[in-house]
Amino acid sequence: MPRIHFTEPDGTEHDVDATSGMSLMQTAVFNHVRGIIADCGGNCSCGTCHVYIDAAGVIPAPKPSERAMLGIVPDKRDTSRLSCCITVTPDLDGLRVQVAKNEF
């Protein structure tokens, strides 16, 4: 079971056991990580699950739909991703995820 490290916008940290096959968004919500609103329920249509990922090369590049949604998020960085678009796999063990401040 991969262990994921989440940091909330206020700096609160959570180390959670994630279930392979779930999205990072689902993992955060189910483990009470604050800051991920997930208005669209994980359908890549709102941008309210914006996070910063510290895992270049471990996670596949974003698909066109995710890239388009990232175009509307505030405070976009090179490490920005939508957590609903990232599926947990064993390779993500130790992943560090910072939840972006949600200004929607």
C-alpha positions, 0 to 999 in steps of 0.5 A: 500500500503506497504511503502518500505525504500531503501538506495542506495550504496551512502547512498541516501534514498528513501521511496516509496509506493510499489504495492503488486504483484510487485517485489522489483526490479521493485519497485526500478526501477520504483521509480528511486532507483539507483544501481539496474541494473537488466540486466536480467529483473527480471529472476534471471539470472544475480545477478545485483539486489543484495540487503541487506534485514533487515527483517528476517522472513518476507520474504520467504527463497530463492529458489534454483535458487536464492541461486545459483545466490547469489553465484556469487554476490560480497560482499555477506552477510547473509542478501543478496537477489536478489530483483527480487525474492521478491514479495511485499506484505502488510507484507513488509510495513516498509521493509528496503532494502540496495542496494548493490554496483554493481560491475558487 
